[in-house]
Amino acid sequence: MFRKVLSGYINTILQSKNSMHLIFHESPKRAFITSSTLLSKNETTKEIVAVTDFDRVKEKNKKNYLEMVKIFETRGSHRRGHVEFIYAALKNMKEFGVHKDLEVYKALIDVMPKGRFIPTNIFQAEFMHYPKQQQCIIDLLEQMEDNGVMPDFEIESILLNIFGKRGYPLRKFWRMMYWMPKFKNLSPWPVPDPLPNDVLELAKIAIARIASVDVQTSITVFKTSDIPDSVEDTWIVSAQSITQKKLLSEHNKENPVYVEGTFKVWIKNKCVNYFILRGDPKPVNTEVENLDDVSNIEVPLFTISTPQEKKLNLIPSVHEQPEGVIYSVCATGTSGRDSVLSWIRHLEKNDNPCLASIPVIFTLKSPGKEVTVVETDLQEIKN
């Protein structure tokens, strides 16, 4: 009896082997094996999405990205290889420009089959039922958090249908909904979201952030074309307060001022270069009277000499730093030396006539433009 059952089982395996079609996709980690019996009538082998198919798309935009997700969803209710597909989709998000799009994250979470991963008892819930699938969605939520994408309650309902109310991804979602709203508006320098693509607007935001230490700072936009001898035609965003103008007018004309840069300030994920106009630090009287010292007490009743007058030390302004006195800050469109020179001439025309008699030294670390390497022959240099 056992031999008959075993022989019948072997025959069914051999018969089903002929109807199997192995489909291997070009993936370094895993090859998907699909049977023709699992494909529906509307599904063909051309509709199956591989891990490397995101690299083959010519026009990388949101529409084509969501189309790839829809093609993968046509595989049926089983959707084998959904974890590998989600990881591949997360890896290629920045290339398609959808790494900060909430709709795309919802579509990727919705790829998971519904109802299969819900734990049925407390042991399955605590020991992470289907750990590979749960960790995949946790990594997706982590990428949302890193890119500053705020989830909504629709994601909560999707996670409930996939992993149940005791799933680890839902716990991650609840922690995100608690902390992310607290940190969203915590920055003292709020910036528009999304950031403008115009470089001039970014420079205005950056200089306003730097100059926010003094509420009397005024931001002015100059043009290098207003200077007759200027070579570059670009804009200059300059910031200077009333206190800085007063400090510059009190500067000793025999000592030079320095133009230093370029320095970098980050506005979210975008960088802006800026320059500063700096003077030498002012000497500060650091002698402080010790009020507890009783070794030399002067009593006016027994002394004929008149007491000495004491001078008060003024509190330095926020622009008077130990490294030097900051007189102004600017950002230019080209970050070149000619544009910075035009900035100094604009400051001289606008409420800073003392710059005409003060030597200005440019101590720029490196040119703002790209440095090109020119190959020359050593013999030509010697000659």
C-alpha positions in Angstrom: 0.0 0.0 0.0 2.8 2.4 0.9 4.6 1.7 -2.4 1.5 2.6 -4.4 1.1 5.9 -2.6 4.8 6.8 -3.0 4.8 5.9 -6.7 1.7 8.0 -7.3 3.2 11.0 -5.5 6.4 10.7 -7.6 4.3 10.6 -10.9 2.4 13.7 -10.0 5.7 15.5 -9.3 7.1 14.5 -12.6 3.9 15.6 -14.4 3.8 19.0 -12.8 7.6 19.5 -13.5 6.8 19.7 -17.3 4.2 22.5 -16.7 6.6 24.6 -14.6 8.3 27.6 -16.2 11.3 29.0 -14.4 11.7 32.8 -14.7 15.0 34.2 -13.5 15.4 37.9 -13.1 18.7 39.7 -13.1 19.1 40.2 -9.4 22.3 39.7 -7.5 20.5 38.7 -4.3 17.6 36.5 -5.4 16.0 35.1 -8.5 12.2 34.9 -8.6 10.7 31.5 -9.6 7.2 31.7 -10.9 4.9 28.8 -12.0 2.5 29.1 -14.9 -0.2 27.6 -12.7 0.0 30.6 -10.4 -0.4 33.2 -13.1 -3.9 34.5 -13.9 -5.2 35.0 -17.4 -4.3 38.7 -17.5 -0.8 38.1 -16.2 2.1 37.5 -18.5 5.8 37.0 -17.9 6.4 40.5 -19.3 4.4 42.1 -16.5 6.6 40.7 -13.7 8.8 43.4 -12.2 12.4 42.5 -11.2 14.6 44.3 -8.8 16.8 45.8 -11.5 13.9 47.1 -13.6 14.0 50.5 -11.8 17.4 51.1 -13.4 16.1 50.4 -16.9 13.4 53.1 -16.8 14.5 56.0 -19.0 12.2 58.8 -17.7 12.5 58.7 -13.9 9.5 60.5 -12.5 6.7 59.9 -10.1 4.3 58.7 -12.7 6.6 55.9 -14.0 7.5 55.0 -10.4 3.8 54.4 -9.4 3.3 52.5 -12.7 6.0 50.1 -11.7 4.3 49.6 -8.4 0.9 48.9 -10.1 2.6 46.4 -12.4 3.9 44.5 -9.5 0.5 44.5 -7.8 -1.0 42.7 -10.8 0.8 39.5 -9.8 -2.1 38.4 -7.7 -2.9 38.0 -4.0 0.3 36.1 -3.2 2.7 38.7 -4.6 5.8 36.6 -4.1 9.0 38.7 -3.7 7.2 41.7 -2.3 10.0 42.3 0.4 12.7 42.4 -2.3 10.6 44.6 -4.4 10.0 47.2 -1.6 13.7 47.3 -0.7 14.6 47.9 -4.4 11.9 50.6 -4.6 13.2 52.3 -1.5 16.8 52.3 -2.9 15.8 54.0 -6.1 13.5 56.7 -4.6 15.9 59.6 -4.8 16.6 58.9 -8.5 12.9 59.2 -9.3 12.5 62.3 -7.0 9.8 60.7 -4.8 11.8 60.2 -1.5 9.6 63.0 0.1 6.3 62.0 -1.4 3.7 60.6 1.1 1.6 59.0 -1.7 4.4 56.9 -2.9 5.1 55.5 0.6 1.5 54.6 0.9 1.6 52.7 -2.4 4.7 50.8 -1.3 3.1 49.8 2.0 -0.1 48.7 0.2 2.0 46.2 -1.8 2.0 43.9 1.2 -0.6 41.1 1.2 -3.5 41.8 3.6 -4.4 39.5 6.5 -1.6 37.0 6.2 0.8 38.6 8.7 -1.7 39.3 11.5 -0.7 37.4 14.7 -3.4 35.1 16.2 -2.1 34.8 19.7 0.2 36.6 22.2 3.2 34.5 21.4 3.2 35.3 17.7 2.7 39.0 18.6 5.7 39.2 21.0 8.0 37.1 18.9 7.5 39.2 15.8 5.3 37.1 13.6 6.8 37.2 10.0 9.9 39.1 11.1 11.2 39.7 7.5 8.1 41.4 6.4 7.7 43.5 9.5 11.3 44.6 9.4 10.9 45.7 5.8 8.0 48.0 6.7 9.9 49.3 9.7 12.8 50.2 7.4 10.3 52.0 5.1 9.0 54.0 8.0 12.6 54.8 9.0 13.3 56.2 5.6 10.1 58.3 5.9 11.4 59.7 9.2 14.9 60.4 7.8 13.4 62.4 4.9 11.0 64.3 7.1 7.8 62.8 5.7 5.0 63.1 8.2 2.7 60.0 8.1 -1.1 60.3 8.3 -3.9 58.1 9.7 -4.5 56.4 6.4 -1.1 54.7 6.8 -2.3 53.5 10.2 -5.4 51.8 8.7 -3.2 50.1 6.1 -0.8 48.8 8.7 -3.7 47.5 10.8 -5.0 45.5 7.8 -1.6 44.1 7.1 0.0 43.4 10.6 -2.9 43.9 13.1 -2.9 46.1 16.1 0.0 44.3 17.8 2.4 44.5 14.9 5.8 46.2 15.3 5.4 48.5 12.3 2.2 49.9 13.9 4.2 50.6 17.1 6.8 52.4 15.0 4.0 54.5 13.4 2.7 55.5 16.8 6.1 56.6 18.0 6.5 58.7 14.8 3.2 60.3 15.3 4.2 61.3 18.8 7.6 62.7 18.2 7.6 64.1 14.6 4.9 66.8 15.3 6.9 67.9 18.3 10.1 68.4 16.2 8.4 69.7 13.1 8.1 73.4 14.2 10.9 73.4 16.7 13.5 75.2 14.6 13.9 78.9 15.4 14.7 79.6 11.7 11.7 78.2 9.8 12.2 77.8 6.1 9.6 77.2 3.4 8.8 73.6 2.5 9.6 72.7 -0.2 12.7 75.0 -0.5 12.7 77.4 -3.5 14.9 76.4 -6.4 16.0 80.0 -7.0 19.6 80.5 -5.8 18.8 84.2 -4.9 16.0 83.2 -2.6 18.1 80.6 -0.9 20.8 83.2 -0.4 18.3 85.6 1.2 17.1 82.9 3.6 20.7 82.0 4.5 21.9 85.5 5.2 18.7 86.3 7.2 19.5 83.2 9.3 23.1 84.4 9.9 22.0 88.0 10.6 19.2 87.1 13.0 21.5 87.6 16.0 20.8 91.4 15.6 17.2 92.5 15.1 18.3 95.8 13.6 20.0 94.1 10.7 18.8 95.1 7.3 19.3 92.9 4.2 20.0 94.6 0.9 20.3 93.1 -2.6 22.9 94.8 -4.8 23.9 94.3 -8.4 27.5 94.2 -9.6 26.5 95.9 -12.8 26.0 99.1 -10.8 29.7 99.3 -10.3 31.4 100.6 -13.5 34.6 98.5 -13.3 32.9 95.2 -12.4 33.6 92.2 -14.6 30.9 89.8 -13.4 27.2 90.5 -13.8 25.5 88.9 -10.8 23.6 89.7 -7.5 24.9 90.4 -4.0 22.9 89.8 -0.8 24.4 91.9 2.0 23.5 92.2 5.7 24.6 95.0 8.0 23.1 96.4 11.1 23.2 99.9 12.7 25.7 98.6 15.3 28.0 97.2 12.7 28.0 100.5 10.8 28.9 102.3 14.0 31.7 99.9 14.8 33.1 100.2 11.3 33.1 104.1 11.6 35.1 103.7 14.9 37.6 101.4 13.3 41.2 102.7 13.3 42.0 103.7 9.7 45.6 102.6 10.1 44.6 99.0 10.7 43.2 96.9 7.7 39.9 95.0 7.5 39.8 91.5 6.1 37.4 89.9 3.7 37.3 86.2 4.5 35.5 83.2 2.9 34.1 81.2 1.6 32.1 79.8 4.5 29.2 77.4 4.2 25.7 77.5 5.8 23.2 74.7 5.2 19.5 75.3 4.5 18.1 71.8 4.9 20.0 69.8 2.3 21.2 72.8 0.3 24.4 74.7 0.8 25.0 78.4 0.4 28.5 80.1 0.4 29.0 83.4 2.2 31.7 85.9 3.0 32.4 88.2 6.0 34.1 91.6 6.5 36.1 91.3 9.7 38.3 93.6 11.7 40.9 92.9 14.4 39.5 92.2 17.9 39.2 95.1 20.3 41.3 95.1 23.4 39.2 94.3 26.5 40.2 95.1 30.1 40.1 91.7 31.8 41.0 93.0 35.2 38.2 92.3 37.6 38.1 93.6 41.1 37.9 91.0 43.8 35.2 92.2 46.2 36.3 89.7 48.9 39.9 91.0 49.1 40.3 92.8 52.5 44.1 93.1 52.5 44.1 96.7 51.4 41.1 98.6 52.7 41.1 102.3 52.3 39.3 104.3 55.0 38.6 107.9 53.8 38.5 109.1 57.5 42.2 108.3 58.1 43.6 109.0 54.6 44.3 112.4 53.1 44.6 111.2 49.5 41.5 111.3 47.3 40.1 108.1 46.0 40.9 107.1 42.4 38.2 107.2 39.9 37.2 103.8 38.4 36.2 103.2 34.8 33.4 100.9 33.8 33.8 98.2 31.1 31.1 98.4 28.5 29.5 95.1 27.5 30.6 94.2 24.0 28.0 93.8 21.3 27.2 90.4 19.7 29.4 91.4 16.7 32.5 91.8 18.8 33.8 88.3 18.9 37.2 87.0 20.3 38.3 86.3 16.7 37.5 89.8 15.5 34.7 92.3 14.9 32.2 91.3 12.2 31.2 94.4 10.2 29.1 92.8 7.4 28.1 89.5 5.8 27.2 88.7 2.2 26.5 86.0 -0.4 27.1 86.4 -4.1 25.8 84.6 -7.2 29.2 83.5 -8.4 31.2 83.6 -5.1 34.0 85.1 -7.2 36.6 87.7 -6.2 35.2 90.3 -8.5 31.8 90.1 -7.0 33.2 90.4 -3.5 35.1 93.5 -4.6 31.9 94.9 -5.9 30.3 94.2 -2.5 33.0 96.3 -0.7 32.4 99.2 -3.2 28.6 99.0 -2.6 29.2 99.1 1.2 31.4 102.2 0.7 28.6 103.9 -1.2 25.9 103.0 1.3 26.5 104.5 4.8 30.1 103.4 5.0 32.3 106.1 3.5 35.1 105.3 6.0 36.0 102.2 3.8 37.5 104.6 1.3 40.4 105.3 3.7 40.7 101.8 5.3 42.9 99.2 3.6 41.0 96.1 2.7 42.8 92.7 2.5 41.2 89.8 0.7 42.1 86.5 2.5 39.9 84.1 0.5 40.7 80.5 1.2 39.9 79.3 -2.4 38.3 80.6 -5.5 34.5 80.1 -5.7 34.7 78.9 -9.2 35.8 75.4 -10.3 39.5 74.8 -10.4 40.7 73.2 -13.6 44.0 71.4 -13.9 46.1 72.4 -16.9 48.6 69.8 -18.0 51.9 71.4 -19.1 55.3 70.0 -20.1 58.1 70.3 -17.6 60.6 71.2 -20.3 58.5 74.2 -21.4 58.5 75.4 -17.8 62.3 75.1 -17.5 62.8 77.0 -20.8 
